[in-house]
Amino acid sequence: MERISDAGPPSGWRRALARAPIVLYRRGFGGLLGRRLMYLVHTGRRSGRRREVVLEVVTRDAGSITACSGFGTKAAWYRNVLENPSVKIQNGRLYTSATAVPLDVHTGVELMSEYAGKYPKLATRLARVMGYRVDGGDDDFRALGREVRFVRFDHTA
């Protein structure tokens, strides 16, 4: 794995494009986006105001959904849920309260490896967006898993 840029969260037209699915969730059409995306409503750590973001789901089971902060600790949503872990999530038809639980680096390495095994082309493209070049091998994705951060959202519904 090679760091190719100091990528941060998107700005300008890329930010607008990344935030476009929020409109669908707000209008009740988020279920159309399937279960690969998750709508997260959280509280700003400084402002105390409602914040929203749409994230890609890495794993899901009956009681939790896991997402990745591709920009590591720079992402505002990541910093916000560390400060205020009580959130609301929507994934498919599920809309419920949840608690954000940051995962340790070792778990992140395993999750990144599993994700890349399932979606190798997508994982390679996402790595590039995050500012990394990977060769597609498991060792590179495991190294990437040490750089990004994962959060599990434990829900009650």
Backbone as JSON Lines, residues from 0, in Angstrom:
{"i":0,"aa":"M","n":[0.84,-1.17,0.0],"ca":[0.0,0.0,0.0],"c":[0.89,1.24,0.0]}
{"i":1,"aa":"E","n":[0.45,2.21,-0.77],"ca":[1.21,3.46,-0.88],"c":[0.27,4.64,-0.71]}
{"i":2,"aa":"R","n":[0.69,5.6,0.09],"ca":[-0.09,6.83,0.26],"c":[0.19,7.7,-0.96]}
{"i":3,"aa":"I","n":[-0.88,8.06,-1.72],"ca":[-0.66,8.85,-2.92],"c":[-1.11,10.3,-2.76]}
{"i":4,"aa":"S","n":[-1.92,10.57,-1.74],"ca":[-2.32,11.94,-1.47],"c":[-2.83,12.03,-0.03]}
{"i":5,"aa":"D","n":[-2.89,13.24,0.46],"ca":[-3.43,13.45,1.79],"c":[-4.91,13.8,1.64]}
{"i":6,"aa":"A","n":[-5.66,12.82,1.14],"ca":[-7.08,13.04,0.87],"c":[-7.83,13.29,2.17]}
{"i":7,"aa":"G","n":[-8.73,14.21,2.1],"ca":[-9.61,14.47,3.22],"c":[-11.04,14.32,2.73]}
{"i":8,"aa":"P","n":[-11.98,14.58,3.59],"ca":[-13.37,14.51,3.17],"c":[-13.6,15.38,1.94]}
{"i":9,"aa":"P","n":[-14.53,14.99,1.07],"ca":[-14.74,15.73,-0.19],"c":[-15.23,17.15,0.05]}
{"i":10,"aa":"S","n":[-14.94,17.99,-0.91],"ca":[-15.42,19.38,-0.87],"c":[-15.94,19.73,-2.27]}
{"i":11,"aa":"G","n":[-16.6,20.87,-2.36],"ca":[-17.11,21.33,-3.64],"c":[-18.14,20.39,-4.24]}
{"i":12,"aa":"W","n":[-18.03,20.17,-5.56],"ca":[-19.01,19.33,-6.25],"c":[-18.95,17.88,-5.79]}
{"i":13,"aa":"R","n":[-17.79,17.4,-5.34],"ca":[-17.7,16.03,-4.84],"c":[-18.49,15.86,-3.54]}
{"i":14,"aa":"R","n":[-18.45,16.88,-2.71],"ca":[-19.23,16.84,-1.47],"c":[-20.72,16.83,-1.8]}
{"i":15,"aa":"A","n":[-21.14,17.68,-2.74],"ca":[-22.55,17.73,-3.14],"c":[-23.0,16.37,-3.67]}
{"i":16,"aa":"L","n":[-22.17,15.74,-4.46],"ca":[-22.5,14.42,-5.02],"c":[-22.59,13.37,-3.91]}
{"i":17,"aa":"A","n":[-21.65,13.41,-2.98],"ca":[-21.64,12.44,-1.88],"c":[-22.85,12.61,-0.97]}
{"i":18,"aa":"R","n":[-23.35,13.84,-0.87],"ca":[-24.48,14.12,0.03],"c":[-25.84,13.98,-0.67]}
{"i":19,"aa":"A","n":[-25.86,13.77,-1.97],"ca":[-27.12,13.67,-2.72],"c":[-28.07,12.61,-2.17]}
{"i":20,"aa":"P","n":[-27.61,11.42,-1.77],"ca":[-28.56,10.42,-1.24],"c":[-29.3,10.87,0.02]}
{"i":21,"aa":"I","n":[-28.77,11.84,0.74],"ca":[-29.44,12.32,1.95],"c":[-30.85,12.8,1.62]}
{"i":22,"aa":"V","n":[-31.01,13.45,0.46],"ca":[-32.32,13.96,0.06],"c":[-33.32,12.81,-0.06]}
{"i":23,"aa":"L","n":[-32.89,11.69,-0.63],"ca":[-33.79,10.54,-0.74],"c":[-34.21,10.02,0.62]}
{"i":24,"aa":"Y","n":[-33.25,9.92,1.55],"ca":[-33.58,9.46,2.9],"c":[-34.54,10.44,3.58]}
{"i":25,"aa":"R","n":[-34.31,11.72,3.47],"ca":[-35.17,12.72,4.1],"c":[-36.6,12.64,3.59]}
{"i":26,"aa":"R","n":[-36.77,12.28,2.32],"ca":[-38.11,12.23,1.71],"c":[-38.76,10.86,1.81]}
{"i":27,"aa":"G","n":[-38.1,9.95,2.54],"ca":[-38.69,8.64,2.75],"c":[-38.4,7.6,1.68]}
{"i":28,"aa":"F","n":[-37.46,7.91,0.78],"ca":[-37.13,6.99,-0.3],"c":[-35.78,6.31,-0.12]}
{"i":29,"aa":"G","n":[-35.23,6.37,1.06],"ca":[-33.91,5.77,1.32],"c":[-33.88,4.28,1.08]}
{"i":30,"aa":"G","n":[-35.01,3.61,1.29],"ca":[-35.07,2.17,1.06],"c":[-34.75,1.79,-0.38]}
{"i":31,"aa":"L","n":[-34.96,2.73,-1.31],"ca":[-34.65,2.47,-2.72],"c":[-33.15,2.28,-2.96]}
{"i":32,"aa":"L","n":[-32.34,2.79,-2.04],"ca":[-30.89,2.69,-2.2],"c":[-30.34,1.34,-1.74]}
{"i":33,"aa":"G","n":[-31.2,0.5,-1.2],"ca":[-30.79,-0.83,-0.79],"c":[-30.1,-0.84,0.56]}
{"i":34,"aa":"R","n":[-29.43,-1.97,0.81],"ca":[-28.81,-2.17,2.13],"c":[-27.31,-1.95,2.11]}
{"i":35,"aa":"R","n":[-26.75,-1.54,0.99],"ca":[-25.31,-1.27,0.93],"c":[-24.97,0.12,1.48]}
{"i":36,"aa":"L","n":[-26.0,0.97,1.62],"ca":[-25.79,2.31,2.17],"c":[-26.57,2.45,3.47]}
{"i":37,"aa":"M","n":[-26.05,3.32,4.32],"ca":[-26.66,3.57,5.62],"c":[-26.75,5.08,5.83]}
{"i":38,"aa":"Y","n":[-27.91,5.53,6.28],"ca":[-28.14,6.94,6.62],"c":[-27.89,7.09,8.11]}
{"i":39,"aa":"L","n":[-27.0,7.99,8.46],"ca":[-26.63,8.21,9.85],"c":[-27.0,9.63,10.26]}
{"i":40,"aa":"V","n":[-27.81,9.73,11.31],"ca":[-28.16,11.03,11.89],"c":[-27.47,11.09,13.24]}
{"i":41,"aa":"H","n":[-26.62,12.09,13.41],"ca":[-25.83,12.21,14.63],"c":[-25.82,13.65,15.1]}
{"i":42,"aa":"T","n":[-25.17,13.9,16.22],"ca":[-25.12,15.23,16.82],"c":[-23.72,15.82,16.69]}
{"i":43,"aa":"G","n":[-23.66,17.07,16.22],"ca":[-22.38,17.75,16.1],"c":[-21.7,17.9,17.45]}
{"i":44,"aa":"R","n":[-20.42,17.61,17.52],"ca":[-19.71,17.61,18.8],"c":[-19.54,19.01,19.38]}
{"i":45,"aa":"R","n":[-19.46,20.02,18.54],"ca":[-19.33,21.39,19.03],"c":[-20.64,22.16,18.98]}
{"i":46,"aa":"S","n":[-21.36,22.0,17.88],"ca":[-22.59,22.78,17.7],"c":[-23.78,22.2,18.43]}
{"i":47,"aa":"G","n":[-23.78,20.87,18.64],"ca":[-24.94,20.21,19.24],"c":[-26.1,20.08,18.25]}
{"i":48,"aa":"R","n":[-25.86,20.43,16.99],"ca":[-26.91,20.39,15.97],"c":[-26.96,19.04,15.28]}
{"i":49,"aa":"R","n":[-28.11,18.76,14.7],"ca":[-28.33,17.53,13.94],"c":[-27.43,17.53,12.7]}
{"i":50,"aa":"R","n":[-26.77,16.41,12.46],"ca":[-25.91,16.22,11.29],"c":[-26.3,14.92,10.6]}
{"i":51,"aa":"E","n":[-26.09,14.85,9.29],"ca":[-26.47,13.68,8.51],"c":[-25.36,13.31,7.54]}
{"i":52,"aa":"V","n":[-25.25,12.02,7.3],"ca":[-24.29,11.52,6.32],"c":[-24.78,10.16,5.83]}
{"i":53,"aa":"V","n":[-24.42,9.8,4.62],"ca":[-24.71,8.47,4.09],"c":[-23.38,7.75,3.95]}
{"i":54,"aa":"L","n":[-23.32,6.54,4.51],"ca":[-22.1,5.75,4.54],"c":[-22.32,4.4,3.85]}
{"i":55,"aa":"E","n":[-21.25,3.82,3.37],"ca":[-21.35,2.47,2.83],"c":[-21.27,1.46,3.97]}
{"i":56,"aa":"V","n":[-22.13,0.47,3.92],"ca":[-22.15,-0.58,4.93],"c":[-21.04,-1.59,4.62]}
{"i":57,"aa":"V","n":[-20.26,-1.92,5.62],"ca":[-19.2,-2.91,5.47],"c":[-19.74,-4.29,5.85]}
{"i":58,"aa":"T","n":[-20.39,-4.38,7.0],"ca":[-21.04,-5.62,7.43],"c":[-22.33,-5.27,8.14]}
{"i":59,"aa":"R","n":[-23.22,-6.27,8.21],"ca":[-24.45,-6.1,8.96],"c":[-24.9,-7.45,9.46]}
{"i":60,"aa":"D","n":[-25.55,-7.42,10.62],"ca":[-26.18,-8.63,11.15],"c":[-27.47,-8.19,11.84]}
{"i":61,"aa":"A","n":[-28.1,-9.09,12.57],"ca":[-29.41,-8.8,13.16],"c":[-29.38,-7.63,14.14]}
{"i":62,"aa":"G","n":[-28.26,-7.38,14.81],"ca":[-28.23,-6.34,15.83],"c":[-27.25,-5.21,15.6]}
{"i":63,"aa":"S","n":[-26.55,-5.22,14.47],"ca":[-25.58,-4.15,14.25],"c":[-25.25,-3.97,12.77]}
{"i":64,"aa":"I","n":[-24.74,-2.79,12.48],"ca":[-24.25,-2.44,11.15],"c":[-22.89,-1.8,11.35]}
{"i":65,"aa":"T","n":[-21.93,-2.17,10.52],"ca":[-20.59,-1.6,10.62],"c":[-20.28,-0.77,9.38]}
{"i":66,"aa":"A","n":[-19.69,0.4,9.6],"ca":[-19.29,1.3,8.52],"c":[-17.85,1.71,8.74]}
{"i":67,"aa":"C","n":[-17.25,2.24,7.68],"ca":[-15.84,2.64,7.72],"c":[-15.72,4.14,7.56]}
{"i":68,"aa":"S","n":[-14.85,4.73,8.35],"ca":[-14.49,6.13,8.15],"c":[-13.26,6.13,7.25]}
{"i":69,"aa":"G","n":[-13.52,6.21,5.96],"ca":[-12.45,6.14,4.98],"c":[-11.42,7.26,5.12]}
{"i":70,"aa":"F","n":[-11.81,8.35,5.74],"ca":[-10.87,9.44,5.94],"c":[-10.35,9.44,7.38]}
{"i":71,"aa":"G","n":[-10.44,8.27,7.99],"ca":[-9.88,8.08,9.33],"c":[-10.49,9.02,10.34]}
{"i":72,"aa":"T","n":[-9.66,9.56,11.18],"ca":[-10.14,10.43,12.25],"c":[-10.44,11.85,11.76]}
{"i":73,"aa":"K","n":[-10.23,12.14,10.47],"ca":[-10.53,13.46,9.92],"c":[-12.02,13.67,9.65]}
{"i":74,"aa":"A","n":[-12.74,12.59,9.43],"ca":[-14.15,12.71,9.07],"c":[-14.95,13.28,10.22]}
{"i":75,"aa":"A","n":[-15.75,14.29,9.94],"ca":[-16.55,14.94,10.98],"c":[-17.52,13.95,11.63]}
{"i":76,"aa":"W","n":[-18.17,13.1,10.85],"ca":[-19.13,12.16,11.45],"c":[-18.43,11.25,12.45]}
{"i":77,"aa":"Y","n":[-17.21,10.83,12.12],"ca":[-16.47,9.94,13.01],"c":[-16.17,10.64,14.34]}
{"i":78,"aa":"R","n":[-15.67,11.85,14.27],"ca":[-15.37,12.6,15.48],"c":[-16.65,12.89,16.28]}
{"i":79,"aa":"N","n":[-17.75,13.14,15.57],"ca":[-19.01,13.42,16.25],"c":[-19.54,12.21,17.0]}
{"i":80,"aa":"V","n":[-19.49,11.02,16.39],"ca":[-20.05,9.85,17.08],"c":[-19.15,9.38,18.22]}
{"i":81,"aa":"L","n":[-17.86,9.72,18.17],"ca":[-17.01,9.42,19.32],"c":[-17.44,10.25,20.53]}
{"i":82,"aa":"E","n":[-17.81,11.48,20.27],"ca":[-18.24,12.41,21.32],"c":[-19.68,12.14,21.78]}
{"i":83,"aa":"N","n":[-20.55,11.83,20.81],"ca":[-21.97,11.61,21.09],"c":[-22.41,10.31,20.41]}
{"i":84,"aa":"P","n":[-22.24,9.16,21.06],"ca":[-22.49,7.88,20.4],"c":[-23.96,7.51,20.18]}
{"i":85,"aa":"S","n":[-24.9,8.25,20.74],"ca":[-26.32,7.96,20.51],"c":[-26.72,8.55,19.16]}
{"i":86,"aa":"V","n":[-27.14,7.69,18.23],"ca":[-27.43,8.1,16.87],"c":[-28.73,7.48,16.39]}
{"i":87,"aa":"K","n":[-29.17,7.88,15.21],"ca":[-30.27,7.23,14.49],"c":[-29.67,6.72,13.19]}
{"i":88,"aa":"I","n":[-30.12,5.54,12.77],"ca":[-29.63,4.97,11.52],"c":[-30.8,4.48,10.68]}
{"i":89,"aa":"Q","n":[-30.59,4.48,9.37],"ca":[-31.52,3.85,8.45],"c":[-30.71,3.04,7.47]}
{"i":90,"aa":"N","n":[-31.16,1.81,7.28],"ca":[-30.52,0.91,6.32],"c":[-31.64,0.08,5.71]}
{"i":91,"aa":"G","n":[-31.88,0.28,4.42],"ca":[-33.03,-0.37,3.8],"c":[-34.29,0.13,4.47]}
{"i":92,"aa":"R","n":[-35.09,-0.78,5.0],"ca":[-36.33,-0.39,5.68],"c":[-36.16,-0.23,7.19]}
{"i":93,"aa":"L","n":[-34.98,-0.52,7.69],"ca":[-34.7,-0.37,9.11],"c":[-34.43,1.09,9.43]}
{"i":94,"aa":"Y","n":[-35.15,1.66,10.38],"ca":[-34.88,3.01,10.88],"c":[-35.01,2.93,12.39]}
{"i":95,"aa":"T","n":[-33.9,3.16,13.1],"ca":[-33.91,2.95,14.54],"c":[-32.81,3.76,15.23]}
{"i":96,"aa":"S","n":[-32.89,3.79,16.55],"ca":[-31.82,4.36,17.36],"c":[-30.68,3.35,17.45]}
{"i":97,"aa":"A","n":[-29.47,3.85,17.62],"ca":[-28.32,2.97,17.73],"c":[-27.25,3.64,18.59]}
{"i":98,"aa":"T","n":[-26.28,2.84,18.98],"ca":[-25.13,3.34,19.72],"c":[-23.88,3.06,18.89]}
{"i":99,"aa":"A","n":[-23.09,4.1,18.66],"ca":[-21.86,3.97,17.89],"c":[-20.74,3.42,18.78]}
{"i":100,"aa":"V","n":[-20.08,2.37,18.3],"ca":[-18.99,1.73,19.04],"c":[-17.76,1.69,18.14]}
{"i":101,"aa":"P","n":[-16.73,2.5,18.44],"ca":[-15.52,2.45,17.61],"c":[-14.82,1.1,17.79]}
{"i":102,"aa":"L","n":[-14.33,0.55,16.69],"ca":[-13.67,-0.75,16.74],"c":[-12.16,-0.59,16.78]}
{"i":103,"aa":"D","n":[-11.49,-1.55,17.38],"ca":[-10.03,-1.48,17.49],"c":[-9.37,-1.74,16.13]}
{"i":104,"aa":"V","n":[-8.11,-1.4,16.02],"ca":[-7.38,-1.49,14.76],"c":[-7.31,-2.93,14.26]}
{"i":105,"aa":"H","n":[-7.1,-3.89,15.16],"ca":[-7.02,-5.3,14.75],"c":[-8.32,-5.73,14.05]}
{"i":106,"aa":"T","n":[-9.45,-5.36,14.62],"ca":[-10.74,-5.68,14.02],"c":[-10.88,-4.99,12.67]}
{"i":107,"aa":"G","n":[-10.42,-3.75,12.58],"ca":[-10.45,-3.01,11.32],"c":[-9.65,-3.68,10.22]}
{"i":108,"aa":"V","n":[-8.5,-4.22,10.59],"ca":[-7.67,-4.94,9.61],"c":[-8.43,-6.13,9.05]}
{"i":109,"aa":"E","n":[-9.08,-6.89,9.92],"ca":[-9.84,-8.06,9.48],"c":[-11.04,-7.66,8.63]}
{"i":110,"aa":"L","n":[-11.75,-6.6,9.04],"ca":[-12.9,-6.14,8.27],"c":[-12.51,-5.67,6.88]}
{"i":111,"aa":"M","n":[-11.4,-4.93,6.79],"ca":[-10.94,-4.44,5.48],"c":[-10.56,-5.6,4.57]}
{"i":112,"aa":"S","n":[-9.9,-6.59,5.14],"ca":[-9.51,-7.78,4.37],"c":[-10.75,-8.52,3.85]}
{"i":113,"aa":"E","n":[-11.75,-8.7,4.71],"ca":[-12.97,-9.39,4.3],"c":[-13.72,-8.59,3.23]}
{"i":114,"aa":"Y","n":[-13.82,-7.27,3.41],"ca":[-14.52,-6.42,2.45],"c":[-13.84,-6.5,1.08]}
{"i":115,"aa":"A","n":[-12.52,-6.39,1.09],"ca":[-11.77,-6.44,-0.18],"c":[-11.91,-7.81,-0.84]}
{"i":116,"aa":"G","n":[-12.03,-8.86,-0.04],"ca":[-12.24,-10.19,-0.61],"c":[-13.58,-10.3,-1.32]}
{"i":117,"aa":"K","n":[-14.61,-9.63,-0.78],"ca":[-15.95,-9.66,-1.38],"c":[-16.07,-8.71,-2.57]}
{"i":118,"aa":"Y","n":[-15.46,-7.54,-2.45],"ca":[-15.6,-6.48,-3.46],"c":[-14.23,-5.92,-3.86]}
{"i":119,"aa":"P","n":[-13.39,-6.71,-4.52],"ca":[-12.02,-6.26,-4.79],"c":[-11.91,-5.0,-5.64]}
{"i":120,"aa":"K","n":[-12.71,-4.88,-6.68],"ca":[-12.62,-3.68,-7.55],"c":[-13.1,-2.44,-6.81]}
{"i":121,"aa":"L","n":[-14.21,-2.58,-6.11],"ca":[-14.73,-1.44,-5.34],"c":[-13.77,-1.04,-4.24]}
{"i":122,"aa":"A","n":[-13.2,-2.0,-3.55],"ca":[-12.24,-1.7,-2.48],"c":[-11.02,-0.97,-3.02]}
{"i":123,"aa":"T","n":[-10.56,-1.34,-4.19],"ca":[-9.41,-0.68,-4.82],"c":[-9.75,0.76,-5.18]}
{"i":124,"aa":"R","n":[-10.95,0.97,-5.74],"ca":[-11.38,2.34,-6.08],"c":[-11.56,3.19,-4.83]}
{"i":125,"aa":"L","n":[-12.17,2.62,-3.79],"ca":[-12.35,3.37,-2.55],"c":[-11.01,3.75,-1.92]}
{"i":126,"aa":"A","n":[-10.05,2.84,-1.99],"ca":[-8.71,3.14,-1.46],"c":[-8.13,4.35,-2.17]}
{"i":127,"aa":"R","n":[-8.32,4.43,-3.49],"ca":[-7.8,5.56,-4.26],"c":[-8.47,6.87,-3.83]}
{"i":128,"aa":"V","n":[-9.79,6.83,-3.64],"ca":[-10.52,8.01,-3.17],"c":[-9.99,8.46,-1.81]}
{"i":129,"aa":"M","n":[-9.63,7.49,-0.97],"ca":[-9.13,7.8,0.37],"c":[-7.66,8.24,0.36]}
{"i":130,"aa":"G","n":[-7.04,8.2,-0.82],"ca":[-5.66,8.66,-0.93],"c":[-4.61,7.57,-0.88]}
{"i":131,"aa":"Y","n":[-5.0,6.31,-1.18],"ca":[-4.07,5.19,-1.12],"c":[-4.08,4.42,-2.44]}
{"i":132,"aa":"R","n":[-2.96,3.87,-2.78],"ca":[-2.86,2.96,-3.92],"c":[-2.57,1.58,-3.36]}
{"i":133,"aa":"V","n":[-3.4,0.62,-3.74],"ca":[-3.21,-0.76,-3.3],"c":[-2.99,-1.63,-4.53]}
{"i":134,"aa":"D","n":[-2.25,-2.72,-4.35],"ca":[-1.98,-3.61,-5.47],"c":[-3.05,-4.69,-5.62]}
{"i":135,"aa":"G","n":[-4.04,-4.7,-4.73],"ca":[-5.1,-5.68,-4.8],"c":[-4.86,-6.9,-3.93]}
{"i":136,"aa":"G","n":[-3.66,-7.0,-3.35],"ca":[-3.34,-8.13,-2.49],"c":[-3.85,-7.94,-1.07]}
{"i":137,"aa":"D","n":[-4.01,-9.05,-0.37],"ca":[-4.52,-9.02,1.0],"c":[-3.63,-8.2,1.92]}
{"i":138,"aa":"D","n":[-2.31,-8.28,1.74],"ca":[-1.41,-7.52,2.61],"c":[-1.65,-6.02,2.49]}
{"i":139,"aa":"D","n":[-1.88,-5.54,1.27],"ca":[-2.15,-4.12,1.08],"c":[-3.47,-3.71,1.74]}
{"i":140,"aa":"F","n":[-4.5,-4.53,1.59],"ca":[-5.78,-4.18,2.21],"c":[-5.69,-4.25,3.73]}
{"i":141,"aa":"R","n":[-4.9,-5.17,4.25],"ca":[-4.72,-5.22,5.7],"c":[-3.98,-3.96,6.18]}
{"i":142,"aa":"A","n":[-3.0,-3.5,5.42],"ca":[-2.3,-2.26,5.77],"c":[-3.28,-1.08,5.73]}
{"i":143,"aa":"L","n":[-4.16,-1.07,4.74],"ca":[-5.17,-0.01,4.66],"c":[-6.1,-0.08,5.87]}
{"i":144,"aa":"G","n":[-6.44,-1.27,6.31],"ca":[-7.29,-1.45,7.47],"c":[-6.7,-0.88,8.75]}
{"i":145,"aa":"R","n":[-5.37,-0.72,8.78],"ca":[-4.71,-0.09,9.93],"c":[-4.81,1.43,9.88]}
{"i":146,"aa":"E","n":[-5.11,1.97,8.7],"ca":[-5.16,3.43,8.52],"c":[-6.56,4.01,8.66]}
{"i":147,"aa":"V","n":[-7.57,3.28,8.23],"ca":[-8.94,3.77,8.29],"c":[-9.56,3.33,9.62]}
{"i":148,"aa":"R","n":[-10.72,3.84,9.95],"ca":[-11.37,3.5,11.21],"c":[-12.76,2.93,10.94]}
{"i":149,"aa":"F","n":[-13.14,1.96,11.75],"ca":[-14.44,1.31,11.61],"c":[-15.27,1.56,12.86]}
{"i":150,"aa":"V","n":[-16.58,1.7,12.64],"ca":[-17.51,1.93,13.73],"c":[-18.67,0.95,13.56]}
{"i":151,"aa":"R","n":[-19.01,0.29,14.67],"ca":[-20.17,-0.6,14.68],"c":[-21.33,0.17,15.32]}
{"i":152,"aa":"F","n":[-22.49,0.09,14.68],"ca":[-23.68,0.74,15.19],"c":[-24.62,-0.34,15.72]}
{"i":153,"aa":"D","n":[-24.69,-0.46,17.04],"ca":[-25.55,-1.46,17.68],"c":[-26.95,-0.86,17.79]}
{"i":154,"aa":"H","n":[-27.93,-1.58,17.25],"ca":[-29.3,-1.07,17.26],"c":[-30.24,-2.03,17.98]}
{"i":155,"aa":"T","n":[-31.42,-1.53,18.29],"ca":[-32.37,-2.31,19.05],"c":[-33.44,-2.96,18.2]}
{"i":156,"aa":"A","n":[-33.66,-2.48,16.99],"ca":[-34.73,-3.03,16.14],"c":[-34.19,-4.11,15.22]}
